[in-house]
Amino acid sequence: MLIYNLLKEKDARKNNFLALVALFNFVSYILIIPVISSMAVSYFIILLFVPFVLLGLMFRYIEENMKLSGIGLILFLAAVLMIFSLQAEKSDADLYVARLDNNVENSDLGAIEDISAYILDNSSFAPKIYLSGRKDYLNRFSGSLTYMIGRQGRQLVSLDISDSDTLRSGQTFFYVQKSGKGSVTRNEEIGGYAAVDGERIGGVEIYILKK
């Protein structure tokens, strides 16, 4: 649609605008290619305006080729797009209200504060606190938790649950993972360690494990 209008447009100013959009699109995708295997949705923020340009071009094409019936079709499509957009926003809002938006791709400050508070309240003022977890969840939350706990003068150390030689017998450490369907219970075994205590915070479970 962009190339079609770029070749067809007679107005020099409009043609220059479409050319700039096309060039911006091309350069952006070229820059994204090196990180495509680890990219998140946030990488596409710079392209936020492009779909609106394409939508406008599509509406203009419909209006020019279908006359009065095209205007009705445009209004219908606009209404459908608005309904789908509102439904998507409602779904995201429901996840946020239920605090289920905390996962391997996203975490919010409220959940990080609650997890940090739980860790601090159950670490007996130890200067060094150990945190393990399912690898993807540990990678996602360890940085934020290290910062929050570091502000309280404590050190948070990431720990691989399969390599806990740094811990002495009877020492406790924390374990973070995705929330399950059942209730959080004591004495649950995780990675060969018994859970002394645990708490579910939105889409995340934090356990206290004992070596």
C-alpha positions as CSV (number, residue, x, y, z in Angstrom):
1,M,0.0,0.0,0.0
2,L,2.9,2.4,0.8
3,I,4.8,1.6,-2.4
4,Y,1.6,1.8,-4.5
5,N,0.8,5.3,-3.2
6,L,4.4,6.4,-3.4
7,L,4.4,5.6,-7.1
8,K,0.9,7.0,-7.8
9,E,1.0,10.2,-5.7
10,K,1.3,13.4,-7.8
11,D,1.6,16.0,-5.0
12,A,5.3,16.5,-4.3
13,R,4.9,17.2,-0.6
14,K,2.8,14.1,0.0
15,N,5.2,12.1,-2.1
16,N,8.1,13.3,0.0
17,F,6.3,12.3,3.2
18,L,5.6,8.8,1.9
19,A,9.2,8.5,0.8
20,L,10.4,9.5,4.3
21,V,8.0,6.9,5.9
22,A,9.2,4.2,3.6
23,L,12.9,5.1,4.3
24,F,12.2,5.2,8.0
25,N,10.5,1.8,7.8
26,F,13.4,0.2,5.9
27,V,16.1,1.6,8.2
28,S,14.2,0.6,11.3
29,Y,13.8,-3.0,10.2
30,I,17.5,-3.2,9.1
31,L,18.5,-2.1,12.7
32,I,16.1,-4.6,14.3
33,I,17.5,-7.6,12.4
34,P,20.6,-8.1,14.6
35,V,18.5,-8.4,17.8
36,I,15.5,-10.2,16.3
37,S,16.0,-13.3,18.3
38,S,15.8,-11.5,21.7
39,M,13.6,-8.5,20.9
40,A,10.5,-7.5,22.8
41,V,7.3,-5.6,21.8
42,S,8.9,-2.4,23.0
43,Y,11.4,-2.5,20.1
44,F,8.5,-1.6,17.8
45,I,7.5,1.6,19.6
46,I,9.5,3.6,17.1
47,L,7.2,2.3,14.3
48,L,4.0,3.2,16.2
49,F,2.9,5.8,13.7
50,V,3.4,3.6,10.6
51,P,0.2,1.5,10.9
52,F,-1.9,4.7,11.1
53,V,-0.3,6.0,7.9
54,L,-1.1,2.7,6.2
55,L,-4.6,2.7,7.6
56,G,-5.1,6.2,6.2
57,L,-3.8,5.2,2.8
58,M,-6.1,2.2,2.8
59,F,-9.2,4.3,3.7
60,R,-8.3,6.8,0.9
61,Y,-8.0,4.0,-1.6
62,I,-11.5,2.6,-0.5
63,E,-13.0,6.1,-0.7
64,E,-11.6,6.9,-4.1
65,N,-12.6,3.6,-5.7
66,M,-16.0,2.9,-4.0
67,K,-17.4,6.4,-3.7
68,L,-20.4,6.6,-1.2
69,S,-20.3,2.9,-0.4
70,G,-16.6,3.3,0.4
71,I,-17.4,5.9,3.1
72,G,-19.8,3.5,4.8
73,L,-17.2,0.7,4.6
74,I,-14.6,3.0,6.1
75,L,-16.9,3.8,9.0
76,F,-17.7,0.2,9.5
77,L,-14.0,-0.8,9.5
78,A,-13.2,2.0,11.9
79,A,-15.9,0.8,14.3
80,V,-14.7,-2.8,14.1
81,L,-11.1,-1.7,14.8
82,M,-12.2,0.4,17.7
83,I,-14.1,-2.5,19.3
84,F,-11.2,-4.9,18.9
85,S,-8.9,-2.3,20.3
86,L,-11.1,-1.7,23.4
87,Q,-11.3,-5.5,23.9
88,A,-7.6,-5.8,23.8
89,E,-7.2,-2.9,26.3
90,K,-9.7,-4.4,28.6
91,S,-7.9,-7.8,28.5
92,D,-4.6,-6.0,29.4
93,A,-6.3,-4.0,32.2
94,D,-7.9,-7.2,33.6
95,L,-4.4,-8.8,33.8
96,Y,-3.0,-5.8,35.5
97,V,-5.8,-5.6,38.1
98,A,-5.4,-9.3,38.8
99,R,-1.6,-8.7,38.9
100,L,-1.1,-11.5,36.4
101,D,1.0,-9.2,34.1
102,N,4.2,-10.3,36.0
103,N,5.9,-13.0,33.9
104,V,9.1,-13.7,32.0
105,E,8.3,-10.7,29.7
106,N,7.0,-8.1,32.1
107,S,7.2,-7.0,35.7
108,D,5.7,-4.0,37.5
109,L,7.0,-2.0,40.4
110,G,4.2,-3.0,42.7
111,A,5.0,-6.7,42.4
112,I,8.8,-6.1,42.7
113,E,8.2,-4.1,45.9
114,D,6.0,-6.8,47.4
115,I,8.5,-9.6,46.5
116,S,11.3,-7.5,48.0
117,A,9.4,-6.9,51.2
118,Y,8.7,-10.6,51.5
119,I,12.4,-11.5,51.0
120,L,13.5,-8.8,53.5
121,D,10.9,-9.8,56.1
122,N,12.0,-13.4,56.0
123,S,15.8,-13.1,55.7
124,S,16.6,-12.5,59.4
125,F,18.6,-9.4,58.7
126,A,21.3,-11.5,56.9
127,P,23.7,-9.2,54.9
128,K,23.8,-11.6,52.0
129,I,20.5,-13.1,50.7
130,Y,20.4,-15.9,48.1
131,L,17.8,-16.1,45.3
132,S,17.3,-19.0,43.0
133,G,14.4,-19.8,40.7
134,R,13.2,-21.1,37.4
135,K,15.9,-19.8,35.0
136,D,13.7,-17.5,32.9
137,Y,12.0,-16.1,36.0
138,L,15.3,-15.7,37.8
139,N,16.7,-13.8,34.9
140,R,13.7,-11.6,34.7
141,F,13.3,-10.6,38.4
142,S,16.9,-10.8,39.8
143,G,18.0,-7.5,38.5
144,S,15.1,-5.5,39.9
145,L,15.1,-7.4,43.2
146,T,18.9,-6.8,43.6
147,Y,18.4,-3.1,43.1
148,M,15.4,-2.9,45.6
149,I,17.1,-5.0,48.2
150,G,20.4,-3.2,47.7
151,R,18.7,0.0,48.7
152,Q,18.2,-1.5,52.1
153,G,21.9,-2.2,52.5
154,R,21.6,-5.9,51.8
155,Q,23.1,-8.0,49.0
156,L,21.1,-10.3,46.8
157,V,23.0,-13.1,45.2
158,S,21.6,-15.1,42.3
159,L,22.0,-18.8,42.8
160,D,21.6,-21.8,40.5
161,I,19.5,-24.4,42.4
162,S,21.5,-27.2,41.0
163,D,24.7,-25.7,42.3
164,S,24.1,-24.7,45.9
165,D,27.5,-25.6,47.3
166,T,27.9,-22.1,48.6
167,L,25.2,-22.7,51.1
168,R,25.7,-24.4,54.4
169,S,23.5,-27.2,55.6
170,G,20.2,-25.9,57.1
171,Q,20.6,-22.5,55.4
172,T,17.5,-21.1,53.6
173,F,17.3,-19.3,50.3
174,F,14.5,-17.9,48.1
175,Y,13.1,-19.4,44.9
176,V,11.0,-17.6,42.3
177,Q,8.8,-19.2,39.7
178,K,5.5,-18.9,37.8
179,S,2.3,-19.2,39.8
180,G,0.7,-22.6,39.7
181,K,-3.0,-23.4,39.7
182,G,-3.0,-24.9,43.2
183,S,-2.5,-23.1,46.5
184,V,1.0,-22.2,47.9
185,T,1.7,-24.8,50.6
186,R,4.5,-25.5,53.0
187,N,6.7,-28.6,52.7
188,E,6.3,-28.6,49.0
189,E,9.5,-30.0,47.4
190,I,11.2,-27.9,44.7
191,G,14.4,-29.1,43.1
192,G,15.0,-31.5,46.0
193,Y,14.5,-28.9,48.7
194,A,11.6,-28.5,51.1
195,A,9.7,-25.3,51.0
196,V,9.6,-23.7,54.5
197,D,7.2,-21.1,53.4
198,G,5.8,-19.4,50.3
199,E,3.6,-16.7,48.9
200,R,1.9,-16.0,45.7
201,I,2.2,-12.4,44.4
202,G,0.1,-12.1,41.2
203,G,1.6,-14.3,38.5
204,V,4.7,-15.1,40.6
205,E,5.3,-17.5,43.5
206,I,8.2,-16.8,45.9
207,Y,9.3,-19.7,48.2
208,I,11.7,-20.1,51.1
209,L,13.7,-23.3,50.6
210,K,15.9,-25.0,53.1
211,K,19.1,-26.9,52.1
